[in-house]
């Protein structure tokens, strides 16, 4: 029965017999009748979306191998390419869920990267996995993928339940020669190499540990919960300064959040690169150029903690030294650094991402320090502390400095080189973050 035509007919009869005054009562009756036959709409669940659970900021292998100070990039006996081999990388997502996807990166590659087969599983240590959790990864329904130079590719979603802090391993088989290109330094001693296609092997046959991590740069988790994703963006002080495992402040911040009665889950991602600078390329692209991809490009990002400037300030000490010509554009000033930080704030604001700025920690008694660099650090920190256009300031300088000598690291937090915090120092940094600012 067509309810619309039925009530039009009734209206006509009522108006003719009883006049317009009766129409009001009729409209009320019609509304009740129509409402009674409307189907009850089930409450729709929140829309599921991808949120970054783990990520790493990649660098160019050629850049690392050309740096004599980076022994981790020394050539392997087998050369600097994969040839019919499987690479397995282990890491610990900060966010849990029932479904995951993996990012494969060829950002610094000069040739197409073919991933012939790939899998994800729970890791059990030493390059081994739990076979019952093995999930074959597909790409648009296909078993393989070709990643163009400069590009990244996400796998299809895979049904794998992961808990925050649980070790996950991703395996990739390269059936064609693949020159080393896109690597990252996060979590050393967590990548292994084996001959042939071993993506489904519980234990890699003849596994060889690798000093660098290759190609895999992200894991997303599917979630329908209100979730915050926080990117810690910086240099070695963010990356971990040589401390392995859970020694970085982002890792310790993630643990602190998991142990807090937070209303919403929060994922903490470490986008630090040791030796990175804000203004000039060095180890990794400069912070200004990589911010859009390494920070704002993470799935579901809501907050960014920026801690950069140490290497920009410290490298000025070497300007004018014999044999160390420095182009004018590479000479840092407090104004250039603060203008660069302001650009990052504007980029984040344009994307609706909240920004917390960290003050530059002290580094007296290092090759970076002299009176001029200390003056510059003070100017940059005063500018950071005065910001009213950011969502928060984290005073890492105040937390880490020596009360008896504010230009130097507190001995309790010094890993021995007077530049990088030790694990206690990273814990102090994590404790300095107001968790309420990450829940808003």
N, C-alpha and C positions, 0 to 999 in steps of 0.2 A: 504493500500500500504506500502511495506517495503522500507523506504527511503534509508536505507543503501545499499541494493542490486541495487536499481535504480541508485544511483550515481556511484557505481562501474561500471555498464554497460556503463554509459555516459563517464566515464574516459577512458575506453578502446577505444571507438569510436573516441574521440578527439585525443588521442595519435596517433592512426593509421592514421588519416586524416590530422592533423595539427601540430603534433610534441609536444614535452614536454613543450615548451614555453607557449603554450595555457593553460596548466594545472593550472597555478597560478590564472588566471582569473576565471577558473572554480571552484577552491577551494573557492574563495571569494563568488561566487554565491551560492555555496553549503552551506556555513556557514550562509549566509543570509536566505536561504530557510529553513534550519533546525531551526534557531532561531525563524523564523516566526511561525512555527508550535508548538514550545515548549509552554506548558501551563504556564501562569503567576503564579508564586508562591506567595501566600499570606504571608505577613510578620508575622512570628510566634510570639505570645506574650511570654514574659519572663516566664520561667518555674515556676509554683507555688511550694512553699515549706513550710514546717512547721517552724515557728520561735516561740521561747518561749515568751509568753506575760505576764506570771506570774509564779513564782516558789518560793518554800520555802525549806530551808535546814532542813531535819528531824533529830531527835534524838531518842534515845531509851527511851521509857517510864519507863522501869525498872531502868535505870540510874537516871532519874529525881526523881522517887518516893523514891529512896534510899538517896537522898540529902535532909537533914533536912532544908536547907535554901530555898528550892523551894516549897512554899506553894501551888503553882498552881497544883502540882502533887498529892496533898492530895487525898486519896481514896474517891470516891463518895459513897453516901448511897447505890447505886445499885451495888457497887463493881467495879472492874477494868476490865470489859469485856462488850461487847455488846451482847445482847441476844434477837434476834427477834426485832431489833430496827433500826430506820433510823437516820442517822447523816447528817446534812446539814451545809455546810461551805460556808461562804461568803468571797469574796476577790475582788480586783480591778486590772484587767490586765492593763499593761502599754502600750499595743499595741492593735489596733483595727483590725477588719477584718470581713469577712462574714461567716467563718467556723472555728470551734474550735474542739479540742480534749483534753481529760483530762487524767492525770497520776494518777494511784492508786499505792501506794507503800506499800510493805511488807518488807522493807529493814531490819528491826530489828525483824521481826516476827520469831518465832520458829516453827510455824505450818502453813499450807496453809490458805490463807485468801480468803474466798468466798464472792464476791460481787454479791448478788442475783439480784439486780436491781439498776439502777442509772439513774440520769437525770441531766440536766444543764438548767439554765434559768436566766433571769435578776432578780436580787434581789431588793426587795423594802424595806428592813430593818426589823430588829427584827425577822429574820428567815422566813420572808414571801417572795414570789416570784410573778412575773407577769405570771398568768396562760397562757396567749396567747403566751408567749415566751418559754414555756416548751418544751424541746426536750429530748426524751428518748435516753439514751446512749446504744450503742451496742458494742460488743467486737468480732471482726471477724464475724459479722453478728448475733451473739448470744446475748441474753438478759442478760446473766450473765458471770462472769469470775472467775477463781480461780488463785490467785497470789501465786506462790511458795515462801517459806521462803527465804528472802534475795533478792527477785526479785521485779520488777516493771512492770506494764502493762498499755499500752495506750488504751483508748477507740478508736473506729472508729471515723471518723470525723462527726460532727453534724452541720447542717446549722443553725447557730445562729449569727446574726450580733451583734458585740460588738464594743463599742467606747472606746478609751483610757480613763482610769479612771472610767469607768462605772462598777457598782457593779454587780457581777455575783455570783450565788449560785449553788453549786454542792451537790446533795443529793445521798446517798448510803444506801441501805438496806442490813442488815446482817441477814440472816435467820437462821444462826447457831451461836453458841457461838464463839465470836472472842475476845481473850485477847487483852487488850491495848498493843501496841507494837511500832508502828511507828507514831510519833507525831511531831508537830512543834509548836513554840511559837510565830510565826508571827501573827499580828493582833488579840490580845486577845479579848474576848467577841464577836467572830464572828462565833461561832459554836454552833449548837443546836441539841438536842436529842429528839426523839419522839418514841412512841411505834408503832410496826407494820410496814408495808410497806407504807410509806407516801411520796415516792419520787415524786408523782404527785400532792401532796396536795399544794394548794396555801398558806395556813397557816398551820403550823405544829400543830396538836392537842396536847395540854398539853406539849408544848415545854419546855425543860429544858436546860438552857445555860451550856456550858462546858468551862472550863478554858483552855483546850488544844485543838488543832486542830489535827484531826486524818486522816491518810491514803491518803488524797488528797494532792499532793505535786507539781502539775504543770498544767498549761493550755497553750497549743500551739495555735497559730493562723495561718491559711493558708493565704499566701500572695504571690503575684508575683512582688511586689515592691522591689527595693533594700533597704534592712532593716538591721540596726545594732542591735545587742543584747549585752548589757553590763551587766556583772555580778559583783555586789558589794560583795566582799568576805571578811568576817572578823568576829569580835566578837560582843559584845553588842553595841559598838560604831557605828557599821554598822547596827545591827539589830534594834536599836532604843533606847537602854538604858532605857527602861521603858516608853518611850513616846508612847502613843497609836495613832492609826490612821496614819496621814500623818506626824508624828514627826521624822521619820528617814531621814537621808540625801539621801539615794537612792530614797525614795518617792519624796522628794523635788527636786532632780535632774531630775526625770522623768517629774515633773510638769514644771520645767524650760525648758526642751527640747521641751515639747509640745507647750510652749508659744514662742519658738524661731522660726525664719524663716529658719529652718533647711531644707537642700535639701533632706534629706532622713529621714524616720521614724526611731526612736531609741527606743528600749525597754530596760528598766532598771529593773533588777532582784535583789532582796535582798536575798543574801545567807549568811547573818550574823547569828551567834549563840551566845547568851549571855554566857560569861564565857569560850568561846572556846580558845584553845591555838594552836599555830603553831606546836609545837614539840611533845606534850604529850596529850594523851586522857584526857578529863576531862568532861565538859559538851559538849557532842557531840564528834565524832571522831576528832583526831587532824587534823589540816589544811593540813598537808602533805598527809594524807591518804584520805581525803574527797574531795580534790581539783579536782580530775579527774571526779567525779560524780556530785558534787554540783556546780562546775563552768564550766569545760570543757565539761561536759555531757549535758548541756542545748542545746536545739535545736537551731541551727543557731547562736551560740555564736560567736562574733567577737572580743570583748574586755573584759578584766577582770581588776577590780580595787581591789588591794590587800591591806588590812589594818589589819595586825595581828602583835602581839608581846607584847601588853600591859600585858596580863595575864601571858605570859612566863616570862617577866621581873619582874613583881610585885610579882609573887609567890615565887621568890627567897628570898624575905624578911623572909619567914617562914622556910627556910632551917635551920636545927639545933635546932629549938625550941623544948622544952620538949613535948613529946606526938605527935610530927609531924615528924616521920621519912620520909626522902625523898631519894629514890633510886638515885644513882649517875647519871643514864641516864635522870632523870627528872630535874637535875640542869641545868638551862639555862645559857648560856654565849652569849656574843655579837657575837662571831664567829659561834656558833651553830645556832643562829637565822638568821644571814645573809646567812649562808650556806643553811638553810631551805628555805629562800626566793628565793635564787638562783635556788634551785630545782624547785620551782613553776614556775619561769620564763622559765626554760628549758622545763618543761612539756607543758606550753602554746605555746612556740615557735614551739615545735614538732607538734602541732596541727594547726599551722598557726593562733593562737589567739594573739592579741596584749595585752600587759601588761602595766598597770600604777600602780606604787608603791606609797603608802601613807606613810608619816612619822608618827611615833608614837606620839600621843598627850601627853601633860604634865599631871601629876597626883600627884603633891605635896599635902600634907595635907590629904593623904589617907593612909590606912594600907599598901598599896603597896610601899610607898615611903621611901627611905633612901638615903644616899649619894651614896651608891654602885649601887642602882637601877637607880638613876639619871645618873650616869656615864655610865651605860650600855645603857640606852635609848639614850644618846648622841652619843655613838659609833654606834649604829644601825642606827640612823638618818643620821649621816655623811656618812655611807656606802650607804644608800638609795639615798641621794642627789648626790652622785658621780657616780651613775649608768649611763653608756653610752649604755648599752645593753638592755634597756627597751624603751618603746614607750612614756613614760612620767612619771614625778614625781609630785605628788600632795602634797604640803607641808602643811598638816593638822596641824602639830605642830606650824608652823609660824602663821597660821590663828587663832588658838584657844588659844594660850598662852597669859598670862597676860604681857603686855608690861613692867610693873613695877617689875615683878617676872617671868621670862620666864620658870621656873620650874613648874609653877602653871597655871591652867585654868584661862582665863579671866573671872572675875566675871559676866560679861554680858552674858557669854555663859555657865555658870555653873548651872547644874540642882539642885545643893545643896549638892551632895556627893563628889564634887571636882574631880570626875573621868569621869562622863558622861556629854556630852553636853546637854543643854536644846534645845527647838525648835529653838531658835535664833542661837544657836551653830550649829545645823544640817543645818540650812539655810546657814550659813557661809561656812560650808564644801561643800555644793552643789554648792555654788557660786565660790568656789576655783577650780572647775573642768573646764578645758579649753574645751568648747564644740566642738571646731574644732578637737580635738584629738579623739573624739568619732565619727566623721563623716568620718574619713580617713580609 
